Structure formats: C-alpha cells, structure tokens
C-alpha cells in the first residue's frame, strides 16, 4: 500500500512519462513511440524531496508524490538447473563436432 508523501497536484499530459528525479523534483520526458526517440526531461514542479532508501517514489493518479516499500528478493534460480543446461549445451557442441 502506498502512502502520500507530498501534495503537488500535477496535471498530466498525454504522451509524457512523469517521474521523480534525483533532486526530488517532478519531471517529465516525451515517451518513445513508433521509432521516435524520447525527449530530454523537463522539470514540472520543484519539490526538493529527500528520498529514503528502500522506497519507490512515484506520481500517483491525483498528481501527488507517493511512495511504497520496494519488494526485494523473489525466487532464486536453482544451481542444479543451471548445471543441467550447461551440460546439455556442451553435449550439443560435441555432437556437432563429430559430424564433420
């Protein structure tokens, strides 16, 4: 669940990506669509927010800055599965070499 950190009230425009930059301000950049390159980011609102580590900061639907706890971790790949894939790849290479 996200919590509101700062009320900004930014009105969004279509075709732009809104984000919180390194300085803690709200910025926008033109989204790349159909082979077009994205544009340089421009500041929309100066906030000067101090970010805490372990949180993801974003612009919510109301145009305010919110944050949520970052989920870290997930399932790790098994070592046995990696070794099996490497063995199969080595066998295929060896078989290709014998045909010559």
ChimeraX commands (.cxc) that place a marker at each C-alpha (Angstrom):
marker #1 position 0.00,0.00,0.00 radius 0.5
marker #1 position 1.34,3.41,-0.95 radius 0.5
marker #1 position 1.42,6.47,1.26 radius 0.5
marker #1 position 1.25,10.09,0.11 radius 0.5
marker #1 position 4.42,12.00,0.84 radius 0.5
marker #1 position 3.79,15.41,-0.74 radius 0.5
marker #1 position 0.79,17.08,-2.38 radius 0.5
marker #1 position 1.81,18.60,-5.71 radius 0.5
marker #1 position -1.28,18.41,-7.95 radius 0.5
marker #1 position 0.48,17.97,-11.30 radius 0.5
marker #1 position -1.83,17.83,-14.33 radius 0.5
marker #1 position -0.62,15.14,-16.73 radius 0.5
marker #1 position -0.36,15.48,-20.50 radius 0.5
marker #1 position -0.77,12.51,-22.85 radius 0.5
marker #1 position 2.45,11.12,-24.35 radius 0.5
marker #1 position 4.72,12.04,-21.45 radius 0.5
marker #1 position 6.35,9.92,-18.75 radius 0.5
marker #1 position 6.29,11.55,-15.31 radius 0.5
marker #1 position 8.84,10.62,-12.64 radius 0.5
marker #1 position 10.64,11.87,-9.52 radius 0.5
marker #1 position 14.20,12.83,-10.49 radius 0.5
marker #1 position 17.41,12.64,-8.44 radius 0.5
marker #1 position 16.89,16.11,-6.97 radius 0.5
marker #1 position 13.44,15.08,-5.66 radius 0.5
marker #1 position 11.53,17.19,-8.21 radius 0.5
marker #1 position 8.77,16.10,-10.60 radius 0.5
marker #1 position 10.00,15.80,-14.20 radius 0.5
marker #1 position 8.51,14.67,-17.49 radius 0.5
marker #1 position 10.00,13.20,-20.66 radius 0.5
marker #1 position 8.47,12.51,-24.05 radius 0.5
marker #1 position 7.73,8.79,-24.42 radius 0.5
marker #1 position 9.34,6.98,-27.33 radius 0.5
marker #1 position 6.66,5.60,-29.64 radius 0.5
marker #1 position 6.82,4.21,-33.17 radius 0.5
marker #1 position 10.56,4.59,-33.73 radius 0.5
marker #1 position 10.69,8.12,-32.33 radius 0.5
marker #1 position 13.30,8.84,-29.70 radius 0.5
marker #1 position 12.26,10.17,-26.30 radius 0.5
marker #1 position 12.90,13.78,-25.39 radius 0.5
marker #1 position 15.06,15.40,-22.74 radius 0.5
marker #1 position 13.43,15.52,-19.30 radius 0.5
marker #1 position 11.97,18.86,-18.22 radius 0.5
marker #1 position 11.08,19.86,-14.66 radius 0.5
marker #1 position 7.37,20.22,-14.00 radius 0.5
marker #1 position 7.43,21.10,-10.28 radius 0.5
marker #1 position 10.28,21.86,-7.88 radius 0.5
marker #1 position 9.70,19.93,-4.67 radius 0.5
marker #1 position 13.17,19.09,-3.31 radius 0.5
marker #1 position 12.02,15.83,-1.73 radius 0.5
marker #1 position 14.59,13.87,0.31 radius 0.5
marker #1 position 14.31,10.22,-0.68 radius 0.5
marker #1 position 14.80,7.37,1.79 radius 0.5
marker #1 position 16.43,4.17,0.63 radius 0.5
marker #1 position 14.20,1.12,0.31 radius 0.5
marker #1 position 11.21,3.09,-1.07 radius 0.5
marker #1 position 9.88,3.55,-4.58 radius 0.5
marker #1 position 8.72,7.13,-5.26 radius 0.5
marker #1 position 6.15,7.84,-7.99 radius 0.5
marker #1 position 3.49,10.28,-9.14 radius 0.5
marker #1 position 0.03,8.94,-8.26 radius 0.5
marker #1 position -3.29,9.45,-10.09 radius 0.5
marker #1 position -4.00,12.70,-8.24 radius 0.5
marker #1 position -0.64,14.14,-9.37 radius 0.5
marker #1 position 0.90,13.92,-5.90 radius 0.5
marker #1 position 4.13,12.20,-4.84 radius 0.5
marker #1 position 3.61,8.84,-3.16 radius 0.5
marker #1 position 5.92,6.06,-2.04 radius 0.5
marker #1 position 5.74,2.34,-1.37 radius 0.5
marker #1 position 8.17,-0.16,0.07 radius 0.5
marker #1 position 10.34,-1.81,-2.58 radius 0.5
marker #1 position 9.87,-5.55,-2.80 radius 0.5
marker #1 position 13.28,-7.16,-2.97 radius 0.5
marker #1 position 14.15,-10.77,-3.45 radius 0.5
marker #1 position 11.99,-13.20,-5.31 radius 0.5
marker #1 position 12.81,-16.78,-6.17 radius 0.5
marker #1 position 16.40,-17.59,-6.93 radius 0.5
marker #1 position 17.36,-19.94,-9.74 radius 0.5
marker #1 position 18.43,-23.37,-8.66 radius 0.5
marker #1 position 22.09,-24.25,-9.20 radius 0.5
marker #1 position 21.23,-27.74,-10.40 radius 0.5
marker #1 position 19.10,-26.33,-13.23 radius 0.5
marker #1 position 21.97,-24.10,-14.39 radius 0.5
marker #1 position 24.41,-27.03,-14.41 radius 0.5
marker #1 position 21.99,-29.21,-16.37 radius 0.5
marker #1 position 21.59,-26.52,-19.03 radius 0.5
marker #1 position 25.37,-26.16,-19.38 radius 0.5
marker #1 position 25.82,-29.95,-19.74 radius 0.5
marker #1 position 23.17,-30.14,-22.47 radius 0.5
marker #1 position 24.81,-27.25,-24.34 radius 0.5
marker #1 position 28.23,-28.97,-24.15 radius 0.5
marker #1 position 26.80,-32.24,-25.48 radius 0.5
marker #1 position 25.22,-30.45,-28.47 radius 0.5
marker #1 position 28.53,-28.77,-29.31 radius 0.5
marker #1 position 30.37,-32.10,-29.06 radius 0.5
marker #1 position 27.86,-33.83,-31.38 radius 0.5
marker #1 position 28.16,-31.09,-34.00 radius 0.5
marker #1 position 31.93,-31.50,-34.00 radius 0.5
marker #1 position 31.74,-35.29,-34.64 radius 0.5
marker #1 position 29.64,-34.91,-37.82 radius 0.5
marker #1 position 32.45,-33.19,-39.71 radius 0.5
marker link #1:1,2 radius 0.2
marker link #1:2,3 radius 0.2
marker link #1:3,4 radius 0.2
marker link #1:4,5 radius 0.2
marker link #1:5,6 radius 0.2
marker link #1:6,7 radius 0.2
marker link #1:7,8 radius 0.2
marker link #1:8,9 radius 0.2
marker link #1:9,10 radius 0.2
marker link #1:10,11 radius 0.2
marker link #1:11,12 radius 0.2
marker link #1:12,13 radius 0.2
marker link #1:13,14 radius 0.2
marker link #1:14,15 radius 0.2
marker link #1:15,16 radius 0.2
marker link #1:16,17 radius 0.2
marker link #1:17,18 radius 0.2
marker link #1:18,19 radius 0.2
marker link #1:19,20 radius 0.2
marker link #1:20,21 radius 0.2
marker link #1:21,22 radius 0.2
marker link #1:22,23 radius 0.2
marker link #1:23,24 radius 0.2
marker link #1:24,25 radius 0.2
marker link #1:25,26 radius 0.2
marker link #1:26,27 radius 0.2
marker link #1:27,28 radius 0.2
marker link #1:28,29 radius 0.2
marker link #1:29,30 radius 0.2
marker link #1:30,31 radius 0.2
marker link #1:31,32 radius 0.2
marker link #1:32,33 radius 0.2
marker link #1:33,34 radius 0.2
marker link #1:34,35 radius 0.2
marker link #1:35,36 radius 0.2
marker link #1:36,37 radius 0.2
marker link #1:37,38 radius 0.2
marker link #1:38,39 radius 0.2
marker link #1:39,40 radius 0.2
marker link #1:40,41 radius 0.2
marker link #1:41,42 radius 0.2
marker link #1:42,43 radius 0.2
marker link #1:43,44 radius 0.2
marker link #1:44,45 radius 0.2
marker link #1:45,46 radius 0.2
marker link #1:46,47 radius 0.2
marker link #1:47,48 radius 0.2
marker link #1:48,49 radius 0.2
marker link #1:49,50 radius 0.2
marker link #1:50,51 radius 0.2
marker link #1:51,52 radius 0.2
marker link #1:52,53 radius 0.2
marker link #1:53,54 radius 0.2
marker link #1:54,55 radius 0.2
marker link #1:55,56 radius 0.2
marker link #1:56,57 radius 0.2
marker link #1:57,58 radius 0.2
marker link #1:58,59 radius 0.2
marker link #1:59,60 radius 0.2
marker link #1:60,61 radius 0.2
marker link #1:61,62 radius 0.2
marker link #1:62,63 radius 0.2
marker link #1:63,64 radius 0.2
marker link #1:64,65 radius 0.2
marker link #1:65,66 radius 0.2
marker link #1:66,67 radius 0.2
marker link #1:67,68 radius 0.2
marker link #1:68,69 radius 0.2
marker link #1:69,70 radius 0.2
marker link #1:70,71 radius 0.2
marker link #1:71,72 radius 0.2
marker link #1:72,73 radius 0.2
marker link #1:73,74 radius 0.2
marker link #1:74,75 radius 0.2
marker link #1:75,76 radius 0.2
marker link #1:76,77 radius 0.2
marker link #1:77,78 radius 0.2
marker link #1:78,79 radius 0.2
marker link #1:79,80 radius 0.2
marker link #1:80,81 radius 0.2
marker link #1:81,82 radius 0.2
marker link #1:82,83 radius 0.2
marker link #1:83,84 radius 0.2
marker link #1:84,85 radius 0.2
marker link #1:85,86 radius 0.2
marker link #1:86,87 radius 0.2
marker link #1:87,88 radius 0.2
marker link #1:88,89 radius 0.2
marker link #1:89,90 radius 0.2
marker link #1:90,91 radius 0.2
marker link #1:91,92 radius 0.2
marker link #1:92,93 radius 0.2
marker link #1:93,94 radius 0.2
marker link #1:94,95 radius 0.2
marker link #1:95,96 radius 0.2
marker link #1:96,97 radius 0.2
marker link #1:97,98 radius 0.2
marker link #1:98,99 radius 0.2
marker link #1:99,100 radius 0.2
view
